[in-house]
Amino acid sequence: MTVVGEAVDADDLLDQAGATSPDLVLLDWSLPGMAACDLLPALRRVCPDLLVVAPSARPEARRAALAAGANAFASKGNPPERLLAAIDGC
């Protein structure tokens, strides 16, 4: 894997995704600028084949993330291996 960017807010993420066409985005479910449930569809319009893993410090966000179209969810409270497993599962 190669990291191609790190966004500070929703607009930055959309701009960078459009410019770099990443294969995978780790979408922090509390990224500022736009509700993640609205950001995810906008992100998919920019990169239709994008894989999205939604990490969050709030495990209860899992249902909303998956309902909004995230390919996987990872709790930030879990060991890093769980995040890697979520990425591999996409």
C-alpha positions as CSV (number, residue, x, y, z in Angstrom):
1,M,0.0,0.0,0.0
2,T,1.0,3.5,-0.7
3,V,-0.5,6.5,1.2
4,V,-1.4,9.2,-1.4
5,G,-2.9,11.7,1.0
6,E,-4.4,12.7,4.3
7,A,-7.4,15.0,4.3
8,V,-8.2,17.5,7.0
9,D,-11.9,17.8,6.1
10,A,-14.6,16.6,3.8
11,D,-13.9,19.1,1.0
12,D,-10.2,18.2,1.1
13,L,-11.0,14.5,0.9
14,L,-13.2,15.0,-2.1
15,D,-10.5,17.1,-3.9
16,Q,-7.8,14.7,-3.1
17,A,-9.9,11.7,-4.2
18,G,-10.7,13.4,-7.5
19,A,-7.0,14.1,-8.1
20,T,-5.5,10.8,-7.0
21,S,-8.2,8.2,-7.7
22,P,-7.3,6.0,-4.7
23,D,-8.3,2.4,-4.5
24,L,-9.1,2.6,-0.8
25,V,-10.0,5.3,1.7
26,L,-10.0,5.1,5.4
27,L,-12.9,7.4,6.1
28,D,-12.9,8.7,9.7
29,W,-16.6,8.6,10.6
30,S,-16.2,12.0,12.3
31,L,-14.2,13.8,9.6
32,P,-15.2,17.5,9.8
33,G,-17.0,19.4,7.1
34,M,-19.9,17.1,6.2
35,A,-21.8,14.3,7.8
36,A,-20.1,11.0,6.9
37,C,-23.4,9.5,5.7
38,D,-23.6,12.3,3.1
39,L,-19.9,12.3,2.4
40,L,-19.7,8.7,1.5
41,P,-22.1,9.0,-1.5
42,A,-20.3,12.1,-2.7
43,L,-17.0,10.3,-2.5
44,R,-18.5,7.4,-4.5
45,R,-19.6,9.8,-7.2
46,V,-16.0,11.0,-7.5
47,C,-14.5,7.5,-7.4
48,P,-17.2,4.9,-8.2
49,D,-15.0,1.8,-7.6
50,L,-13.5,3.1,-4.3
51,L,-13.3,0.8,-1.3
52,V,-14.2,2.5,1.9
53,V,-13.3,1.4,5.4
54,A,-14.8,3.6,8.1
55,P,-12.8,3.6,11.4
56,S,-14.5,5.3,14.3
57,A,-13.9,5.7,18.1
58,R,-17.6,5.1,18.5
59,P,-18.4,1.4,17.9
60,E,-22.1,2.3,17.7
61,A,-21.4,4.1,14.4
62,R,-20.9,0.7,12.7
63,R,-24.5,0.3,11.6
64,A,-24.7,3.8,10.1
65,A,-21.4,3.4,8.3
66,L,-22.4,0.1,6.7
67,A,-25.9,1.4,5.9
68,A,-24.3,4.4,4.2
69,G,-22.3,2.2,1.9
70,A,-19.0,1.6,3.7
71,N,-17.4,-1.7,2.6
72,A,-16.2,-2.3,6.2
73,F,-16.0,-0.7,9.6
74,A,-13.3,-0.8,12.2
75,S,-13.4,0.4,15.8
76,K,-10.5,2.5,16.8
77,G,-10.5,0.8,20.2
78,N,-9.6,-2.6,18.6
79,P,-6.1,-3.7,17.9
80,P,-4.5,-2.6,14.6
81,E,-4.8,-6.1,13.3
82,R,-8.6,-5.7,13.2
83,L,-8.2,-2.7,10.9
84,L,-5.9,-4.7,8.6
85,A,-8.4,-7.5,8.6
86,A,-11.1,-5.1,7.6
87,I,-9.0,-3.8,4.7
88,D,-8.1,-7.3,3.6
89,G,-11.8,-8.2,3.7
90,C,-12.7,-5.6,1.2
